[in-house]
Amino acid sequence: MEDYLQLLEESLVKKIRVLDEIEKFNIKQKDVLSSEDSTPDFDKFDSFIEEKGKLIDELNSLDEGFETLYARVADTLKSDIPGNASRIRKLQELIREITDKSVGIQKQEAENKALIERFFQSTRAGIGKGRNSLNVAYSYLQSQRGLNNSESLFLDSKQ
């Protein structure tokens, strides 16, 4: 039983490490999106997304392993709660830490999403202004072409 509890604890500790790495990538993404440059480095941003994807896969694998192992020992663990109280408290602390980190990561993700949406909105607005300028220039060109026409602008109504 002690070995199973040790494995459960190690699984949770590994999950915390993976969540820490995800937090670091979220910070890197925020730095890319918040850079003073007019256009963020989307190649770098994409590479961070790929790395986070690998970490999320690892996280899912750890979750599956934890759930499988816990299913094996749950009945035994529940039957001897007083004997395993300190170990159970340790697992609960780790789970609380994981929950807190998960909430923090969700907050980071929401902030990064807002940053990228703001970038795309300003880019769309710039494109709209450029389109309007182009339309004005085209209209001006068309009107100038009309002025150089050799046709008479006045009609002689006397006959």
C-alpha positions as CSV (number, residue, x, y, z in Angstrom):
1,M,0.0,0.0,0.0
2,E,2.9,2.4,0.9
3,D,4.3,1.9,-2.6
4,Y,1.0,2.9,-4.3
5,L,0.7,6.0,-2.1
6,Q,4.2,6.9,-3.0
7,L,3.4,6.5,-6.7
8,L,0.3,8.7,-6.3
9,E,2.3,11.4,-4.6
10,E,5.1,11.2,-7.3
11,S,2.4,11.5,-10.0
12,L,1.0,14.7,-8.4
13,V,4.5,16.2,-8.0
14,K,5.2,15.5,-11.7
15,K,1.9,17.2,-12.6
16,I,3.0,20.3,-10.6
17,R,6.3,20.4,-12.5
18,V,4.4,20.2,-15.8
19,L,2.0,22.9,-14.8
20,D,5.0,25.1,-13.8
21,E,6.4,24.6,-17.3
22,I,3.1,25.6,-18.9
23,E,3.1,28.7,-16.7
24,K,6.5,29.6,-18.1
25,F,5.4,29.2,-21.7
26,N,2.3,31.3,-21.0
27,I,4.6,34.1,-19.7
28,K,6.8,33.7,-22.8
29,Q,3.7,34.0,-25.0
30,K,2.6,37.1,-23.1
31,D,6.0,38.7,-23.6
32,V,5.8,38.0,-27.4
33,L,2.3,39.5,-27.6
34,S,3.3,42.5,-25.4
35,S,6.5,43.3,-27.3
36,E,7.1,46.9,-28.4
37,D,7.4,45.8,-31.9
38,S,4.4,46.5,-34.2
39,T,4.0,42.9,-35.1
40,P,4.6,40.0,-32.6
41,D,6.8,37.1,-33.6
42,F,4.2,34.6,-34.5
43,D,6.8,31.9,-35.3
44,K,8.0,32.1,-31.8
45,F,4.4,32.2,-30.5
46,D,3.5,29.0,-32.5
47,S,6.6,27.2,-31.2
48,F,5.4,28.0,-27.6
49,I,2.0,26.6,-28.5
50,E,3.6,23.4,-29.8
51,E,5.7,23.0,-26.6
52,K,2.6,23.6,-24.5
53,G,0.7,21.0,-26.5
54,K,3.4,18.4,-25.6
55,L,3.1,19.4,-22.0
56,I,-0.6,19.1,-22.0
57,D,-0.3,15.6,-23.5
58,E,2.0,14.7,-20.7
59,L,-0.4,16.2,-18.2
60,N,-3.3,14.0,-19.6
61,S,-1.1,11.0,-19.4
62,L,-0.3,11.7,-15.8
63,D,-4.0,12.2,-15.1
64,E,-4.9,8.9,-16.6
65,G,-2.1,7.1,-14.7
66,F,-3.2,8.7,-11.4
67,E,-6.8,7.8,-11.9
68,T,-6.0,4.2,-12.8
69,L,-3.7,3.8,-9.8
70,Y,-6.2,5.5,-7.5
71,A,-9.0,3.2,-8.7
72,R,-6.8,0.3,-7.6
73,V,-6.1,1.6,-4.1
74,A,-9.2,3.6,-3.3
75,D,-11.1,0.9,-1.4
76,T,-8.0,0.0,0.7
77,L,-7.2,3.6,1.3
78,K,-10.7,4.4,2.5
79,S,-10.8,1.3,4.7
80,D,-7.7,2.5,6.7
81,I,-8.1,6.3,6.8
82,P,-6.5,6.8,10.3
83,G,-3.5,4.7,9.3
84,N,-3.0,6.7,6.2
85,A,-4.0,10.1,7.5
86,S,-0.7,11.9,7.0
87,R,-0.2,10.5,3.5
88,I,-3.8,11.5,2.6
89,R,-3.2,15.0,3.9
90,K,-0.1,15.3,1.8
91,L,-2.0,14.1,-1.3
92,Q,-4.8,16.7,-0.6
93,E,-2.2,19.5,-0.3
94,L,-0.7,18.5,-3.6
95,I,-4.1,18.4,-5.2
96,R,-4.9,21.9,-3.8
97,E,-1.7,23.2,-5.3
98,I,-2.5,21.7,-8.6
99,T,-6.0,23.3,-8.5
100,D,-4.5,26.7,-7.7
101,K,-1.9,26.4,-10.5
102,S,-4.7,25.3,-12.9
103,V,-6.7,28.4,-12.0
104,G,-3.6,30.6,-12.5
105,I,-3.0,29.1,-15.9
106,Q,-6.6,29.7,-17.0
107,K,-6.1,33.3,-16.0
108,Q,-2.9,33.6,-18.0
109,E,-4.6,32.0,-21.0
110,A,-7.5,34.5,-20.8
111,E,-5.0,37.4,-20.6
112,N,-3.1,36.1,-23.6
113,K,-6.3,35.6,-25.5
114,A,-7.3,39.2,-24.8
115,L,-3.8,40.4,-26.0
116,I,-4.0,38.6,-29.3
117,E,-7.6,39.7,-29.9
118,R,-6.6,43.3,-29.3
119,F,-3.7,42.9,-31.8
120,F,-6.1,41.5,-34.5
121,Q,-8.7,44.2,-33.9
122,S,-6.1,46.9,-34.3
123,T,-4.8,45.2,-37.4
124,R,-8.3,44.9,-38.9
125,A,-8.9,48.6,-38.1
126,G,-5.6,49.5,-39.9
127,I,-6.7,47.4,-42.9
128,G,-10.1,49.2,-42.9
129,K,-8.3,52.6,-42.9
130,G,-6.1,51.6,-45.7
131,R,-9.1,50.4,-47.7
132,N,-10.9,53.7,-47.2
133,S,-7.7,55.7,-48.2
134,L,-7.5,53.5,-51.3
135,N,-11.2,54.2,-52.2
136,V,-10.7,57.9,-51.7
137,A,-7.6,57.9,-53.9
138,Y,-9.4,55.9,-56.6
139,S,-12.4,58.2,-56.5
140,Y,-10.1,61.2,-56.9
141,L,-8.3,59.6,-59.8
142,Q,-11.6,58.9,-61.5
143,S,-12.8,62.5,-61.0
144,Q,-9.5,63.8,-62.4
145,R,-9.9,61.7,-65.5
146,G,-13.3,63.2,-66.0
147,L,-11.9,66.7,-65.9
148,N,-9.4,66.1,-68.7
149,N,-12.1,64.9,-71.1
150,S,-12.2,66.9,-74.3
151,E,-16.0,67.0,-74.3
152,S,-17.6,70.3,-73.6
153,L,-18.8,70.9,-70.1
154,F,-21.4,73.4,-71.3
155,L,-24.1,73.0,-73.8
156,D,-25.0,75.8,-76.1
157,S,-28.7,76.0,-76.0
158,K,-29.0,78.8,-78.7
159,Q,-29.6,77.6,-82.2
